[in-house]
Amino acid sequence: MNYKKFFELAKEAGIEEAELSYTTSSSLSISLFHGEIDSYNNANDASYMLRGIYKGKMGSVISDVYSNALVPFFVKKIVENASVIENDDPVFIFKGSKKYKRINTFNRDLPKIPVEEKLKKLHELEDKIRTGDKRIIEVQTVQFGEDSASSVIMNSHGLKLSQKNNFFYYFGGAVAKEGEQVKTGGDSYFGNDFAKFDVDALAKKIVTNTVDQLGGEACETSTYKAVLSPDVVNTFMKAYVSSAVAEEVQKKSSLFIGKLGQKVASNKVTIEDRPLEKTVFARSFDDEGVATENRSIIKNGVLQTYLYNLTTAAKDGVESTGNGAVGGSKVYTSTWFLMMKPGKKSKDELFEEVGEGVYITDVQGMHAGLNPRNGDFSLQSTGFLIKNGKRDRGLDIITVSGNLKDLFNSIITVGNDSEDFFGSRCPSVVIKKLNVSGK
């Protein structure tokens, strides 16, 4: 489609700088229940955002359709929206970075695989979960999803950028029962190389995650040395790194105010944002067109940088870090692929190091149980006791509490068992002490 008319009419309307970005996407989702297709959705979508600077203010309009006949309406709305903005935040249409590091992780073979083959794997997953252990009494759901997206940014400065990503996932959830105790569990796999997907491995993880919770009971209320699983570390890491967002610092709502170049974690902790890592989340530029870079946020415990979009960077007189993300008509700040640097010890070696303590495998309720202003948390949790350096019986109905700053400063060992999550990669860690409320 020719978008020249938009830029011509924008200029005629007095819009000083203009930008048009769009994303086209396709998605497929299938779920089974008791061997029958429970839901099936196949969709193709498009989303357009048109922005422009008018009299020093940014106006924007979002649409799921675009045509030359609609361009006058879009331009009018940009002018109208810019005219009612009252804040004085600096606004930008980016001219372009000096260099973009291209990274292509789009798998052209994935959409060519027949739906029947993807569905066959889904049936296999359900069957293997159901027969994986006699204590499994129900397979709640098995799901397959596939997404593909292509994004383009172009503006009146002549910048034009494009990138493509795709991935698929499988998920399963199960119910196990022993005596009167009933537990639910699940797990998922995602990637974009279908040949690497192992149905047996995922089914085993789902079954294990579910039945391992059986027989658990609360431990004594005390302070314990602890191993945190990769899933738990991921939850805490994302919450902690959110304090590195410059907007939060500028609003005085960050734990990292005035901490740049200072120690904010144990020297065992290095956390990076790696948008150029070869993952399904790889991207060469952010939503404002700024080139992305792999960068350390915390290195050996020391805060290296705040994370900026163009507006927050201008407020601090620095350059954007390439973390601008557009949501609706607002530009906020996002990480792309967070990674905690792994250590050398296996999980069993971490248990040996702890000797007597707890292994926390899940925390729930971060939205309500974490105070983002001071870092205090109190979260319902599950896990296992650690006795004589080995994982022991399950823990049930416990609460872990503490403070994010204290938790990251108390990490004494980082494991080598990194796992991938949606937008992140984390290993297990050992922390000196964790408050656990039980019986």
Sequence and secondary structure as in RCSB ss.txt:
>XXXX:A:sequence
MNYKKFFELAKEAGIEEAELSYTTSSSLSISLFHGEIDSYNNANDASYMLRGIYKGKMGSVISDVYSNALVPFFV
KKIVENASVIENDDPVFIFKGSKKYKRINTFNRDLPKIPVEEKLKKLHELEDKIRTGDKRIIEVQTVQFGEDSAS
SVIMNSHGLKLSQKNNFFYYFGGAVAKEGEQVKTGGDSYFGNDFAKFDVDALAKKIVTNTVDQLGGEACETSTYK
AVLSPDVVNTFMKAYVSSAVAEEVQKKSSLFIGKLGQKVASNKVTIEDRPLEKTVFARSFDDEGVATENRSIIKN
GVLQTYLYNLTTAAKDGVESTGNGAVGGSKVYTSTWFLMMKPGKKSKDELFEEVGEGVYITDVQGMHAGLNPRNG
DFSLQSTGFLIKNGKRDRGLDIITVSGNLKDLFNSIITVGNDSEDFFGSRCPSVVIKKLNVSGK
>XXXX:A:secstr
   HHHHHHHHHTT SEEEEEEEEEEEEEEEEETTEEEEEEEEEEEEEEEEEEETTEEEEEEES   GGGHHHHH
HHHHHHHHT             S         TTGGGS HHHHHHHHHHHHHHHHTS TTEEEEEEEEEEEEEEE
EEEEETTS EEEEEEEEEEEEEEEEEEETTEEEEEEEEEEES GGG  HHHHHHHHHHHHHTTTT     SEEEE
EEE HHHHHHHHHHHHGGGBHHHHHTT  TTTT TTSB S TT  EEE TTSSSTT  SB TTS B   EEEEET
TEE   B  HHHHHHHTS   S EEEETTEEEE  SSEEE   SB HHHHHHHH SEEEEEEEE HHHHB TTT 
EEEEEEEEEEEETTEEEEEEEEEEEEEEHHHHHHTEEEEBS  EEETTEEE  EEEEEEEEE  
